[in-house]
Amino acid sequence: MLASLTMIGWIFMLASTVSVTALTVWCFKEVLTEPGEPPEPHVGLGP
């Protein structure tokens, strides 16, 4: 069954697999790393 894919099918499958893998790695990295410095509070003319 796998050999019957057309060239565009292989390209789409490869692009989908790479993008889902990259998104998964990014999510795990975001969850498992320590947060950095908190952002500076806004100092302006407001209350």
Secondary structure as UniProt FT lines:
FT   HELIX           2..4
FT   HELIX           7..32
//
